Amino acid sequence: MKKLVILGAGSGGTMMANKMRKDLDDEWSITLIDRDNVHYYQPGFLFVPFDINKPREIRRSRREFIKPGIDFVISELTNVDWQKQEVTTATEGVFKYDILIMSTGCDVRPEEVEGLQEGWNNDIYGYYRFDDCQTLGKALKRFNGGKLVVNIAEMPIKCPVAPLEFAFLADWYFHERGIRDNVEIEFVTPLSGAFTKPVATRVLTEACGDKNIKITPNFALGSVDHSKKVIEAYDGTQVDYDMLVSIPPNFGSQVMIDSGIADPMGYIPVDKHTLQPNGYDNVWVLGDGTDVPTSKAGAVAHFQGDVIHENIMAYITGGEQHARSDGHAV
């Protein structure tokens, strides 16, 4: 029996497993591997702090979304051996593959910024993880005035517009509480403006002006002093805060770094059109763990999945792999 192994049962990996099971015959087994059985609707993390979404509404079992005929393995991934074409897990053994799809994602690493982890949950909060967004919600309820700073440490990050959305939601939230006049909101970003594209930047800058949200661009975060409540850029520029909502550096999978296929930040270099690493004709990558110049978002993985599905079927049947990703996200 031939073996298709998929690493990561997030949106991208689960979608690919279901797509491939529909079209592959019984000569192929499909194994989907992830460290746990919890699927988070990650866009909901943004809304939990404001009680728009409840934690129970954005957390489900991964198994609910996996079609029959797919072997779902719950275990931590520990190694990928490219020569032997096998992956190793912490508790469930070794899995050989004929085709490998990697959708290992990315996550925040506060420890990568000097002083940031030390002040985490002590007037410094985040919303990119399930526990963090709930803790932030409690902190917002206690916050009755002062300076709220929303800071992006560096790019790339998951859902690049989310930090600005958070600033807008904070403006709404404090209006709802009747304390907006007591709160100063500052959006501090390494970008040259509110967003990445000129038209969007212009519109969003105007929106920030209308909402009395200050934008501080070109701020490359170097360190955080949580005792003084100050963030400092590498050029010495400082911004003080009473509450800091931090978007720490995003890193891909450490296992991908250790295996030698990823760059130092854990992102896997691929051909941005074929989504294959150079030199691996039976390996494809999609989702947040790639280095492609698109948003790290579920919509991107959806379109990438269509390309990968078509090309894997062509690879199996000996046809031409003609499908190409063009960076679509919507």
N, C-alpha and C positions, 0 to 999 in steps of 0.2 A: 504494500500500500504506500502511495506517495503522501507526503506530509506537508501541509501548509501550517506554519506557526505564526501567530500574531502576538506581538508584545504590546500590552497596554489595552485595557478594556474600557477606556474612556469613549467619548463620542466617536472619534476616528476609528479606533480599533474595533469597537462593537459594530459599527456600520460596515466595515470591511468584512468582518466575519460573516455577517448576515448576507451581504451581497455575494460573497464567494460561495457560501453554502447553497444558495439558490441555483447557481450555475455549474458547480462542480459535481461530478458523478461520484458514485460510491467507491471509486478507486482512490479518492482523496479523503484523508482525514483532516479536520481543522481543529487546531488547538489554540485557544485564546488564554493568555496568561496575564494575571494582574495580582497585585499584592493583597487586595481585599475585595469584598463583595459589596462595596458601597459606591453607588453612582451619585455624584453631586451635580445638580444643575448649576454650574458655576456662575452664569449671569445673575442668578438669584443672590449670590453673595453680596452684590452691590446694594440690594434692596433690604436685606435683613436688618442692617443697623437702623433703618428708618421705619421698621415694622410694616413695610409694604409686603414683604414676604416673611413667612414664619419658617423657622429652621426645618420643621417637619415637612414642609411643602417642597423642599428642594433636595431631599435625600431619599433615595430609593435603592432597592437591591439591583445590582448589575444583572443578575440572572433574569429579571423581568424582561430585559431587552434583548436577550440572547436566544436565537432560534434553536429549535431542536436539531440534533446532529452536529452540534459544536461542543467540543470538550473544553469546559471552562475550568482552568487550573488556578487555584488561589494560593499563591506563594510569591515571595520576594524573588525578583530576578537577581542573580549574582554574577553571571558571566555569559559572554557570547564568544564562541570559538569559531572564527571565520574559516579556518582551514578544515576543521572537522564538520562544519555546518551543524552546530548544535548549540543549544542554550541550556544553561544550568540554573536551577532554582534552589532556594534555601532549604525547602522541606519536601519537594515533590520530585526531585531527581533531575535527570537530563532528558532533553527533548531534541531529537534530530529533525532537520527540516530539509525539504527540497526547495521550498519557497519560503522566504521570511518577509513579513511586513512589520515594520516598527512604527508604533504610535505611542512613544514613551513620554511625550509631553514635557512640560517644564513647571517649575515651582519657584516661589520666592525664597530668597536666602538673606534674611536680615544680618546674619553674621558676617556677610561680605563687606559691610560698611563699619568702619571703626566707631564704636559706641552705640550703634543702632540696636543690636540685640540686647545690650545691657539695660537699655531703657524701655524695652518692649513691654507693653501693658502697664507702663508707668508714665502716663501722659503721652506715650507713643503707641499708636495702634495701626492695624491694617484690616483689610477686608478680603484679601485674596485667598484666605483659607477658612474652612467652616467654623472652627473655634474662634478665630480672630474676628470674624464679622459679628459674632454674637457678643464678644467682649467689647467691641467698639460700640455696639448699640447701647450697652449699659453705661459706657463712658459718656456717650452723647446725652443720655438722659440726665446725667449729673452735671453736665457742662452748662453753666448759666451765664457765661459771658467771657470775653477775652479774645485772643487771637488764635484762630484755627488755620493751620498751614497744611495744605495738601501738597506733598512733594514726591515727584518721580525721581528715583535715584539715578537711573540710567535706562537707556533703551537697548534691546527690545523688551517689551512687556506683553503680557496677555491683554487683549482687548485695549488697544492704545487710547481709545476715547473714554474708557471707564473712569479714569481719575478726574477728568473734567466733568463727567456726569455726576461724580460724587460731589464735587464742588457745587454744582447746580442744585442737587438734592439737599445739600446742607443749607443752602440759601432758603429753599422752600421749607425745610424742616424748622429752621429757627424762626421763620415768619409764622409758621403754624403755632409755634410755642409762644409767640409774642415777644421774642427777645432778639430779633434780628438786629435792632439798633445797638445792641450790646455786644455784637459779635463782628469781628473783623475777619474776613476770609481772604487768604492769599494762596494763589496757585503757583507753585515753584517748579519749574520744569527745565530739563536740559535742552529742550528744543528751542528753536529761535523764536517761537511764538506759541499760540494756544494749541496748534495742531501741526500736522505734517505737510499739508497741502495748502497752497496760497489762498484759494477761494474759501476753503473750510476755515482756515486760520482767520481770515478777515471777518467772516460771519460770527465765529465763536468769540473772537475778541470783542466784537460789538455786544454780543450777548453778555459777556463778562462785565463789560462797562455798564450795561443796563442793570445788572444785578449787584453792582458795587463789589465785584470780585477783582482783586488786584492780581495781575499776571507778572511774575518775575521770570524772564526767559534766560536761556544760556547759563543755567546754574548746574554745574557739574559737582554733585555731592561728593565731598571728601570725608567728612566725619560728622558725628553728632555728639554734642555734650548734653546729656539728659539732665544733669544736675543744674546746669545754667539755662537749659531749654533753648539751645541754639543749634542750628545746623550751619555747617560751613562748607563752602565750595573749595575746590582745589586752588582757586585764585585768591582765596582769603575772604571773599564776600560772605557775610553772615546774615542769617534771617532768624529772628527770635520767634518763639511760639509759646502759647499756653497749652494747646493740644496739637500734636503732630499726627496727621494721617499719612503714613508712609507707604509708598509702593517701592519695596526693596528691589535689588537686582534679581532678575529672573534667570535661572539656570536650568539647563536640560538635565537628563539623567546622568548620575555619577557612573552608573554601569557602562553607559555609552562612552564616557570619557575613558574609563579604565580599559575598555575593549579596544581603544585606539581608533575608533571610527568617528568620534565626535571632536569638535574643537574644544578649547579649554573651558568654554562656558556650557558645554554639554550639548550644543546644537550640531546636528549631523549635516555636513556639507553634501548637497545633492545637486544634480542637474535640475534647475528650477522648472524645466519643462517636462522632463520625464520622471522626476522625483526618485531617481536612483543614485546611490553613491557610486563614484567612479570606480570601475573595476569589479563591481558586483552585479552580474547580470540576472541574478535570481533574488535580489533584495530590493524592496521598495520602502519608502518612508513618507509618512504624512503627518499633518497636524503640527502642534506647537513645538515639537522637537526637531524640526528641520531648520535650516538656515536660509530658507527662501525669503525674498523681500516682500512678504505680504503680512497682513495682520495675523496674529496668533489668536484664532477664533474658530468656533465650530463651523461657521459658514464656509471658511476656507477649506477645512477638512472635508466638508461635504463635496465640494467641487473637485478637490484632489482625489477623493475616493472614486469618483466616476472615471477619472483618467487611469488610475491604477487598476481598477477592475477591468477596464477594456484591454489594457496592455498585458495584464497577467493572463487573461484568457487567450490573447494572441501568442504569448510566450509558450503557453502549454500546447497549443495546437500547431505551433510552428509558423504562424502567420506574422505579418509585419506589425510591429508595435508603433502605431501611427498617432495615437492619442497624445495630446500635449496640454499641459496645464498652462493657463495664461494669466494666472494670478487673481482670478475672479473670487470675490468674497460675498457678493450679493447678486 
